């Protein structure tokens, strides 16, 4: 298990424990997660539904909307057009 995997698991565990309550980035950092905003973004790219929570336009924290990642369909293959050589 890599350091990134450990960070991902730690953050997911903390968000699952919090339930519907937002968890502040400072709290995640104090819990041993280096660069929690980056880890949240990586998890979102991997299909986890994580919401940033705001109060009067001020970021309060993040919360996990679904405990498991959503199924992400494979991107359709793009057809390449041949470049006209001159």
N, C-alpha and C positions, 0 to 999 in steps of 0.2 A: 504494500500500500504506500503510495507516494504522499508527500507532505500535502499536496493539493487535495488528494482524496480525504485525508484526515481532516483538513479544514472544512471541506464540503460536509462531511459527516457530522462534525461538531456543530456547524451552523444549522443543519437540518434538525438535529436533535434538540437544539435550543429553541428553534421556531416551533417545533412540534409540542414541546413542553409548554410554551406560552399560549397555545391554542389561538383564540381570536385576538389576543392582546398583542400590540406591536412591541417589538424589541428594538431598543436603540442601538445604533452602530457602536456607541461608546461601551455599552454593556457587552456586545459581542466581542469587541476588542479586548475588554477586560477579562472575558472568558477564554482568551487564548486564540482568538481568530485574528490573524494578521490581515490587514486590508479587507475588512468585511464587505465593503461596497463592491470590490472586485469579485469576491466569492459569490455574492448575491447575483451579480451579472452573469457569471459563469454558470450558475445553477439555472438561471432563467434561460440561457442559451441551450441548456440541456433538457428543457421542457418543464421545469418546475414553475408553478404559478405563485410568484412572490410579489406582493403588493407593497409599494412604498406608501406609508401613511403620513398624512399632513394634518396639521391643526393650524388654522389661520395662516396658510401658505408657508408654514414652518415644518420641516421634516421632523417627524416624531420618531419614526423607526420603520421596520419592515415586519410583515407577517406572512405566513404561509397560507395560501388559500386552499390548496389541495395537498394532502400528505405524500402523494406519489406524482411523478412526472406525467404529463399528458402525452398521449401518443402523437408524435410528430410525423406526418407523412413525408415520405422521401420526396425531395424536390424533383420535379419533372426534368428529364434530360433536355437540355437545350440543343437544338440543331444548329450546327455551325454552318454558316454560309462560306463557301470558298472565296477567299480574297482574290480579286482579279489581279493577276500579275501582268505587268506591262513591260 
